[in-house]
Amino acid sequence: MEYVNPLHMITHKDLSSAGGKGANLGEMINAGLPVPNGFVVLTSAYRDFVKANNLQERIDSIVKDIRADDVTALQNAFKTINDLFEQCPIPEKITSEIVSFYNQLKGVVVVRSSAAAEDLPGISFAGQYSTYLNVQGTDEVLKAVRYCWASLWNARAVSYRLKKGIPLNVPFAVIVQQFIDGEKSGILFTANPVNGRRDQVVINASWGLGESIVVGTVSPDQWVINKAGTTVETTISQKERICAGQNQGEPKNLLSSRNKKKSCCSFSQKRSAKRDAT
């Protein structure tokens, strides 16, 4: 396939074609970790979509001389570019490959960005690009892929690239994975992000989907666990909001007030997550 590859065939060598997130997910699968099945719409698809619709010159003129701190200009530029992406057709060959792979997955999926300059040491881009949850049907998948492509040019991402000295036009892939409507979700850091210690892992978790943690709409529970498996720090937060799949990923109030102050992870769940990470 020219434009799509299954995740299990992706490795770190495919960073330029599958993006940072795609390459990392492929490595996790090959390491035997439990990762939802899916595929990557490669950077070649974004490149040829832009080329087929003669978009690059127009995009370059829209973002020319834009500043990282000019919020209004950044937002206006993204609206203009997003409108262009909505109006332009996806080439048939790209569409047919995406549809073919999606039909093998079936059901509900999540559509996520995977830029080449993403999920790298010192450059995370966490929460900068768009993610679409609870997506179902070929038309909706294609629409979400298009929106993910456009999110390369959203105000947050462009400002971030300018501040980090990263070229504005970077290779951009999209991941389509089976959707897991989790009761609880979290993020695990294999090194303590506060003090840099490699002998500690840090788990942030909350009820529902992980989107609310990534975008900062909830203060998650947190555990710091050392290499021996001992929990050295526990913080149980007041979790005001939940991100639920049936609500298209939009935060809503927790239905049960008792869960707001209740730990969302059991000892065995934390131990299992720590074991997988190390």
N, C-alpha and C positions, 0 to 999 in steps of 0.2 A: 504493500500500500504506500502511496506517495504522501498522503496527508494525515493518516491515522495509524497509531500503533497501540496494541494492548499494553497495559501497565506492566505485566509480567515480563515483557520483552525489553523494558527500558532499564538502563543502568546509568551510572554517573558519567559514562562516556557520551551519553546523549543529552548532556546539559544544554547544548546550543539548539537542539531541535525539540526537546521536551520541556525545557525550562527547569528552574531549580526545584520546584515542588514535585514535578513529574519525575525527575531523576531520583529524588530522595525516596519517593513512594516506590519506585521500581526497585531500588536497593533494599528497602524494607521487605518487600515481597520476596526477593531473592535470598534474604536472610532468614526467611521462615516466619516473619511476624504476621499477625492477622490484619490484613488490609482489605477493605472492600474492593471487589472486582471492578474493573473499569478500563478506560482507554484514554489516550492523549491525542487531542487534535493538535498536530505538530505546528511549529512556528512557520513552516512552509505554507500552511493553510492561510494564516493571517497575512503573510507576505503576498500570496497570490490573490487573495481577496482585495487587498489594497491596490495591487497592480492592475487587476482586471477592471477596477472602477476608477482608476486614475486619481487615487485619493492622496498620495503622499505629498505631491506638490501643494495641494490645497491645505493639508494639515500643517505643513511647514510654514506656510504663510500665516496661518491662524495663530501659531504659537511663537512666531518670530518675535524676539526681543521681550518675551514675557518674563516677569520676575517672580521669584519664589514667594515673595511676601505680598503680591498683589492678588488678594483673594477674589475680588470682583472680576478681574481680567481672567483669572484661571477658571472661574466658574462659567463665565461667558464663553470662553474658548471650548470648554468641555461640552456645553450645550450645543454649540455649533457643530462640533465633530460628531457628537452622539447622533444628531439629526442626520448627518451625512451617512453614518453607518446604517441607520434605520432605513434609509431610502435605497441603499445599494444592494443588489442581489448577490447572494453567495454563489459562486460558480458551481455548475451542476456536478462536476467531478468531486468537489469537496463535499457537497451536500450528500451525494450518494454514498461516499465512504463513511460519513458520520452516521447516516441512517442505518447502513448495514451493520455497523458495530453496535449502535444503540439497540437494534432489534435483537441482537444476541444477549444483551443485558436484560431488556424488558423491564417494565415496572417503573418505579419512582427512582430518580437519580438526583445527584447534586452536581452542579456545573461550577467549576472553580478555575481561577486564573493560575498560570504557571509561567511567569516571565523568566528569561534567562538570567536577569539580575534580581533574583528573588530567592529567599531561603539560603542565603550565602553567609559566611562568617562576616559579621559586622554590618550586613545589609539584609535585614529580614523582610522588609516591605509588609510586615504583618498588618492585615486589615486595610491595606491601601487599595487593592483591586476588588472587583465585585465577585461575590459568591451567590449562587442561586440554589436554594433548597427546595425540596419537594417538587421537582420538575418531572412531568410525565407527558409522553406523547412526542412524536417526531417534530411537530411544528414548534412545540414549546422548547424542546432541546435546541433546535436550530436558532430560535429566538434568543435563548440564554447564551449560546456560544457567541452570537453577534454582540450582545450586551457586554459580555466579558471582554471581547476584543476592544470595544469602545472604551471600557474602563481603564485601558492603558493610558488614556488621556484625561482621566478625571482630575479634578483640582488637587486632591491630596497627593496622588501619585506623581503628577508633574512637579509639584512643589518639592516633594521628597527627592526626586531625581536631581532637580536643580541644586538642592542643598547638599546632596552627596556627590555632586560632580559627575553624575551618570548621564550618558547621552539620552536625549528625550526619546529617540526612536530605537527601541531595543527589541530583540526577538521575543515573540509572545505566543505562548501555547495555552491551551485550555484542557482541563481534565474533566472527564465525565465518569462518575463513580456511582455504584449502587448506594442508595440513600439509607442510612441507619437512623431510625427515629429513636434516639437514645433517651432513656430515662434520666441519665446523668452523663456529663461529658467533661473533658478536661484537657489540660496541656501539661506535658511533662518535660522539664528541662534536664538534660543529662549532665549539666554543670550548673552550679548555683549562679544565676544571673546577677545576683547582688554582690557577691564577694569573689566570684570566679572559681570557687573551689571545685575541683574535678572529683572529689571524693563524696560529694553530696548531690542528690537529685532533688528537684523541687517540683511538686505537683500542685497545680491550680485546678480546681474542679467546682462545678455547680450543677444544679438541676437542669434537665432539658439538654438542648443542643449547645455545642461549644461556641456558636456564633456570638452569644451574649458576652462571653469572656473576651473574645478576640476584639470586639468593637467597644468594649468597656462599659456596657450597660448594666453590669453586675459586678459586685465585689466578691470574688470567689473564695471558697475555703482554700487554705494553703497548708501543705506539709513539707518540711525539710527532712529528708531521710539520708542517713549516712551510708557508707559503703557496706557496713556490716548489717544494714537493715533496720537500725534503730531510728525511731522518729525523734529528732532533736528539737523540732519546733512545730507547733500546731496552732493554726489560726482559723477559727470557725466564724465566718462573717455573717452579717445580716443580709441575706440574699433576697432582695426585693423583687426581682424580676426573673422570668424564665423565657427561654427561646424554644418554642414548640413547633414541631414539623407541620402539624395541621394548620398552623397559623402563618405559613409561608415564611417562617424564620423571624417574624416580627415579635419583639419582646412583649410580654403581657404579665399581669400580676400573677403571683403564685396563688393557686386555688386554696392551698392549705397553709394557714398562717404558721402552723407549728414547724413546717419545713424551712421557714426563713432562717431559723437559728439552729436547725438540725444539721449535723455533719452529713454530707451527701455521699461519702465513701466509707465503706467498711474496711476493717484491717486487712482482710484477704484481698480486696480490690486494690488497695494501695500496694500491698506486697507483690501482687501479680504484675502491676504496672511497672514497679521498680525492677522486677526480675526481667521483664521484656526489654527494658531500657539498658540494662547492664549485662 
